[in-house]
Amino acid sequence: MSTPTADFRYSEILPTGPAAVPMRRLDIDGVDIARAEVAGTERTFLTIAPHVFSELARTAFTEIAHFLRTDLLASLRRILDDPESSDNDRYVALDLLKNAVVSAGRVLPMCQDTGTAIITAKRGADVLTDGADAEHLSRGVHAAFRDLNLRYSQLAPLSLFEETNTGTNLPAQIDIGLDAHGGYELLFMAKGGGSANKSFLYQETKAILDEQRLLDFLAEKISSLGTAACPPYHLAIVIGGTTAEAALKTAKLASAHALDTLPETGDAATGHGIRDRAFEEKVLRLTQTLGFGAQFGGKHFCHDVRVVRLPRHNGSLPVAIAVSCSADRQLVARIDAGGVFIEELEHDPARFLPAAGTVEEIESGEVTPIDIDRPMDAIRADLSARAVGDRLSLTGTMIVARDIAHARLRAMLEAGQELPAYFREHPVYYAGPAKTPEGMPSGSFGPTTASRMDAYVRDFQAAGASLVMLAKGNRSAEVTEACREHGGFYLGSVGGPAARLAAECITEVEVLDMADLGMEAVWRIRVEDFPAFVVVDDKGSDFFARTRDAGLSLGRTRTAAQDGTLI
């Protein structure tokens, strides 16, 4: 027996309303109104000159390199004021606020990974352009990354296995669709590798569509995010999707708060997506019990959560998870008959800083100064006397090396060569700087994700190198075991405050080796009072170690929940 066909009804899968954000008009000309007769009907068109797109893109990427949304800064301040925050929650939140203040000076970008340029747009049927909108937007991206103190991160494939930096941060990812409404709506995003790498897709079944099963599933998957992408996060979860790629794209949009106006109830006839605010609160409470906190233990792993339910094929149930990190870089823009408008970001982040006495209280506590200009054995002896979770202040010389440099160094080992002396005599900082502003010692220079270098640690330590490592995020069990076997240490730095580190902690920067790699070269830097935490020690202790029964073991960084249990 066949099922009767329902009457035709249509809705967009993601029927959102206009962005409810403050906007300001830009002084860009080139937007006009034209009238013409089409098929016997007079119509009004919005005409947009090519330079409008270029100037808008340049302005947008300048703004998001230096400024954040007001609600994110207010959320950081709430962490400082929350009596349930751990000391480390407050320390990280304060560091991120101070970083925002430095970045707002328009010289140092908030993060050294200034990101892939992503533009998602919809143009109305009333819009007339020359058709090369993506090219003109790309020209604006090129200008921003050329003229500002940003970083070129895009690699062009020369063959299947060979690649080279484009030197422009192009290509950008630009998707432009049609819209029944008038005007031109755009979302600009700068997505760094750390948070982009924490986008995940899972193929599940209808069995997961039960509240407790779904919460249990999410507890496991959210825990796997770790801290490498610089929490506190904006976390997005998408259940369903007509295709896997639709689920992932929706998760990225939701993490940018671009889908906040989705309806909260479904429609059996059209199947449009919905937002579940009640379940968002349940997932947020779940994240507060995981123990990660704002990077080094506590409550505030996430600022907020977005949960979107999408239609799906009855034989497929994709689940997508994505985050936006502490460098929450996006804004919306609109072009209409009134001109060119962009979202108004917060240009006075200093108003969210607490009073000086509170700052001193948060930054106080036991901090061990470590002179890293001494022999490596002396440095390791000092570190061996500290416990995981202890806060340090590093002063002296570090070597900076990351992905490609590590690959070259391993090739040297495999060829039977000895590793360079600098790699054995100094701590290694996993990082890659943005461009250095004129008259300053360093560009934005925060830590990169440590786990990308995990595969090298055992061989390097066995060769007497990489015995003290500094980066962000958690490491694998193999790294912990290598440190126990070879007397090594992994120190964690706060992920996010790259501008503040450049302005206050890094005093000298020079290329030491592999200069052809650009920002991926081996650098020598000198630091003063560089903050770090002991994450993995020479006894095989891991700050982020998990057990099946006890969850995260974070020692003194745990905070008590209202019912007295430890979080």
TATALIN-V757476 format. One record per residue. N is the residue number from 1. SS is DSSP state (hx for helix, st for strand, lp for the rest). PSI is psi in whole degrees, 0 to 359 (* if undefined). OMEGA is omega in whole degrees, 0 to 359 (NA if undefined). Layout:
# TATALIN-V757476
n = [N	N]
ss = [SS	SS]
psi = [PSI	PSI]
omega = [OMEGA	OMEGA]
This chain:
# TATALIN-V757476
n = [1	2	3	4	5	6	7	8	9	10	11	12	13	14	15	16	17	18	19	20	21	22	23	24	25	26	27	28	29	30	31	32	33	34	35	36	37	38	39	40	41	42	43	44	45	46	47	48	49	50	51	52	53	54	55	56	57	58	59	60	61	62	63	64	65	66	67	68	69	70	71	72	73	74	75	76	77	78	79	80	81	82	83	84	85	86	87	88	89	90	91	92	93	94	95	96	97	98	99	100	101	102	103	104	105	106	107	108	109	110	111	112	113	114	115	116	117	118	119	120	121	122	123	124	125	126	127	128	129	130	131	132	133	134	135	136	137	138	139	140	141	142	143	144	145	146	147	148	149	150	151	152	153	154	155	156	157	158	159	160	161	162	163	164	165	166	167	168	169	170	171	172	173	174	175	176	177	178	179	180	181	182	183	184	185	186	187	188	189	190	191	192	193	194	195	196	197	198	199	200	201	202	203	204	205	206	207	208	209	210	211	212	213	214	215	216	217	218	219	220	221	222	223	224	225	226	227	228	229	230	231	232	233	234	235	236	237	238	239	240	241	242	243	244	245	246	247	248	249	250	251	252	253	254	255	256	257	258	259	260	261	262	263	264	265	266	267	268	269	270	271	272	273	274	275	276	277	278	279	280	281	282	283	284	285	286	287	288	289	290	291	292	293	294	295	296	297	298	299	300	301	302	303	304	305	306	307	308	309	310	311	312	313	314	315	316	317	318	319	320	321	322	323	324	325	326	327	328	329	330	331	332	333	334	335	336	337	338	339	340	341	342	343	344	345	346	347	348	349	350	351	352	353	354	355	356	357	358	359	360	361	362	363	364	365	366	367	368	369	370	371	372	373	374	375	376	377	378	379	380	381	382	383	384	385	386	387	388	389	390	391	392	393	394	395	396	397	398	399	400	401	402	403	404	405	406	407	408	409	410	411	412	413	414	415	416	417	418	419	420	421	422	423	424	425	426	427	428	429	430	431	432	433	434	435	436	437	438	439	440	441	442	443	444	445	446	447	448	449	450	451	452	453	454	455	456	457	458	459	460	461	462	463	464	465	466	467	468	469	470	471	472	473	474	475	476	477	478	479	480	481	482	483	484	485	486	487	488	489	490	491	492	493	494	495	496	497	498	499	500	501	502	503	504	505	506	507	508	509	510	511	512	513	514	515	516	517	518	519	520	521	522	523	524	525	526	527	528	529	530	531	532	533	534	535	536	537	538	539	540	541	542	543	544	545	546	547	548	549	550	551	552	553	554	555	556	557	558	559	560	561	562	563	564	565	566	567]
ss = [lp	lp	lp	lp	lp	lp	lp	lp	lp	lp	lp	lp	lp	lp	lp	lp	lp	lp	lp	lp	lp	lp	st	st	st	st	lp	lp	lp	lp	st	st	st	st	st	st	st	st	lp	lp	st	st	st	st	st	st	st	st	lp	hx	hx	hx	hx	hx	hx	hx	hx	hx	hx	hx	hx	hx	hx	hx	hx	hx	lp	st	lp	hx	hx	hx	hx	hx	hx	hx	hx	hx	hx	hx	hx	lp	lp	lp	lp	lp	hx	hx	hx	hx	hx	hx	hx	hx	hx	hx	hx	hx	hx	hx	hx	hx	hx	lp	lp	lp	lp	lp	lp	lp	lp	lp	lp	lp	lp	st	st	st	st	st	st	st	st	st	lp	lp	st	st	lp	lp	lp	lp	hx	hx	hx	hx	hx	hx	hx	hx	hx	hx	hx	hx	hx	hx	hx	lp	lp	lp	lp	lp	lp	lp	st	st	st	lp	lp	lp	lp	lp	st	st	st	lp	lp	lp	lp	lp	lp	lp	st	st	st	st	st	st	st	lp	lp	lp	lp	st	st	st	st	st	st	st	st	lp	hx	hx	hx	hx	lp	lp	lp	st	st	st	st	st	lp	hx	hx	hx	lp	lp	hx	hx	hx	hx	hx	hx	hx	hx	hx	hx	hx	hx	hx	lp	lp	lp	lp	lp	lp	lp	lp	lp	st	st	st	st	st	st	st	st	st	lp	lp	hx	hx	hx	hx	hx	hx	hx	hx	hx	hx	hx	hx	lp	lp	lp	lp	lp	lp	lp	lp	lp	lp	lp	lp	lp	lp	lp	lp	lp	lp	st	st	lp	hx	hx	hx	hx	hx	hx	hx	hx	hx	hx	hx	lp	lp	lp	lp	st	lp	lp	lp	lp	lp	st	lp	lp	lp	st	st	st	st	st	st	st	st	st	st	st	lp	lp	lp	lp	st	st	st	st	st	st	st	st	lp	lp	lp	lp	lp	st	st	st	st	st	st	st	lp	lp	st	st	st	st	st	lp	lp	st	lp	lp	hx	hx	hx	hx	lp	lp	lp	hx	hx	hx	hx	hx	hx	hx	hx	lp	lp	lp	st	st	st	st	st	lp	lp	lp	lp	hx	hx	hx	hx	hx	hx	hx	hx	hx	lp	lp	lp	lp	lp	lp	st	st	st	st	st	st	st	st	st	st	lp	lp	hx	hx	hx	hx	hx	hx	hx	hx	hx	hx	hx	hx	lp	lp	lp	lp	lp	lp	hx	hx	hx	hx	hx	lp	st	st	st	lp	st	lp	lp	lp	lp	lp	lp	lp	lp	lp	lp	lp	lp	lp	lp	lp	st	lp	st	hx	hx	hx	hx	hx	hx	hx	hx	hx	hx	hx	hx	hx	lp	lp	lp	lp	lp	st	st	st	st	st	lp	lp	lp	lp	hx	hx	hx	hx	hx	hx	hx	hx	hx	hx	lp	lp	st	st	st	st	lp	lp	lp	lp	lp	hx	hx	hx	hx	hx	hx	hx	lp	st	st	st	st	st	st	st	st	lp	hx	hx	hx	hx	hx	hx	lp	st	st	st	st	st	st	st	st	st	st	st	st	st	st	st	lp	lp	lp	lp	lp	st	lp	lp	lp	st	st	lp	lp	lp	st	st	lp	lp	hx	hx	hx	lp	lp	st	lp	lp	lp	lp	lp	st	lp]
psi = [126	151	131	146	129	160	151	130	149	141	147	149	326	78	88	154	183	148	126	67	153	137	153	149	135	149	70	120	178	6	120	172	135	147	138	156	124	119	41	4	132	129	155	132	149	119	134	121	153	320	341	315	318	314	322	314	318	317	317	314	337	314	311	348	338	342	153	167	148	320	331	317	321	325	320	319	324	328	319	325	351	119	343	356	143	165	322	327	310	320	314	315	319	318	320	323	317	324	320	324	316	314	327	350	357	19	304	123	156	333	143	330	90	0	167	134	120	130	122	127	157	131	137	165	347	7	131	125	182	0	349	42	316	323	317	322	319	325	323	322	314	315	318	313	337	317	338	172	56	186	141	117	358	129	129	131	129	331	189	325	355	144	163	152	135	340	13	350	11	157	153	160	114	122	122	123	177	154	141	339	164	166	190	120	134	146	121	132	144	111	112	163	326	310	327	324	350	33	127	147	133	137	109	189	176	339	335	350	61	134	311	320	320	319	320	317	314	326	317	314	321	323	327	347	323	198	7	337	20	68	168	141	154	112	132	136	129	126	116	187	139	334	166	319	329	321	315	318	320	320	319	316	319	324	338	8	24	351	22	336	14	148	158	0	149	177	115	334	325	333	24	162	158	161	134	95	325	318	329	318	323	319	322	317	324	314	333	347	359	334	344	318	201	65	321	40	136	215	324	67	330	143	315	174	141	131	122	132	127	160	162	160	143	350	9	138	82	146	123	142	134	158	154	132	192	336	75	78	96	156	157	155	159	139	122	191	338	349	208	127	142	159	138	109	170	115	1	65	341	338	347	355	144	174	157	320	322	321	313	321	316	321	353	184	178	116	125	119	137	120	109	13	359	171	151	323	323	321	314	328	319	315	326	337	355	158	157	140	345	145	139	163	113	135	129	210	134	154	138	124	144	213	297	322	319	320	319	320	321	324	325	314	315	336	5	12	158	143	150	149	324	331	341	336	348	154	150	129	121	109	168	120	155	175	146	123	150	132	2	153	337	149	177	135	58	171	151	178	119	324	339	340	6	321	343	342	312	312	320	316	324	335	10	17	169	37	341	116	147	127	202	154	178	163	169	166	330	324	316	317	321	320	322	320	323	4	37	171	143	123	135	135	155	125	126	312	55	324	318	320	319	320	330	340	335	118	337	143	130	149	130	324	160	46	336	348	1	229	344	4	170	125	154	128	153	138	156	129	46	120	142	162	146	118	314	133	183	359	1	16	137	122	326	17	141	148	155	324	322	349	211	138	98	12	233	345	352	154	149	133	174	332	5	349	159	136	*]
omega = [183	177	180	179	178	177	180	170	184	169	168	178	179	183	181	174	178	181	181	182	176	182	172	183	177	180	179	177	179	175	185	177	176	178	182	177	180	179	176	180	177	181	177	182	173	180	183	179	182	185	179	180	182	181	178	182	179	180	183	182	171	181	187	173	189	187	181	175	182	184	177	178	177	178	176	179	178	176	178	186	184	180	179	178	173	177	181	171	183	181	181	181	178	180	180	175	178	177	179	179	178	182	181	174	174	177	180	176	186	181	179	176	186	158	168	177	182	179	175	187	171	178	181	180	181	186	176	174	177	177	181	185	182	178	181	175	179	178	176	175	180	181	180	183	175	191	182	181	183	186	176	186	186	181	179	177	174	173	180	186	182	179	179	179	181	179	180	191	170	8	171	174	185	178	182	178	179	180	178	180	183	175	185	180	183	171	177	178	168	188	177	182	183	181	177	181	177	169	186	177	177	177	185	179	181	180	183	182	176	190	183	177	180	178	178	178	183	178	180	185	179	177	181	177	183	185	187	184	173	171	8	184	154	186	178	180	179	179	181	182	179	173	177	182	176	178	181	179	179	179	179	179	181	180	177	182	181	182	185	183	175	174	182	176	184	181	184	184	185	177	183	179	180	175	181	183	181	180	176	180	179	179	178	178	177	182	181	180	184	177	182	184	180	174	186	173	178	190	198	176	182	168	184	182	171	178	181	176	183	171	183	169	187	176	185	177	176	173	182	177	178	179	163	191	181	170	189	194	172	172	177	179	181	172	178	184	179	180	183	185	172	177	179	176	183	181	179	182	181	181	178	177	176	178	185	180	178	177	180	179	181	183	179	183	185	178	182	175	180	176	185	172	179	176	184	180	179	177	182	178	177	181	181	179	180	178	175	184	180	180	183	172	187	176	179	188	174	172	179	177	179	198	188	177	178	179	178	179	177	177	176	179	183	177	178	180	177	177	180	181	182	183	178	189	185	169	179	181	178	182	174	190	163	181	180	177	179	177	179	180	188	166	178	196	179	183	173	186	185	190	179	179	184	186	183	196	185	182	181	180	177	178	177	182	175	184	171	184	180	179	178	174	184	181	180	177	179	177	178	180	178	178	178	183	188	179	182	180	170	179	180	173	178	177	177	188	185	181	181	178	179	185	191	189	184	187	179	177	174	175	183	186	176	183	181	182	180	181	178	179	171	183	167	179	172	183	174	178	179	185	178	176	173	182	176	181	184	179	181	177	181	180	183	183	180	169	183	185	189	183	181	176	188	173	187	183	178	179	184	173	184	180	176	179	180	174	NA]
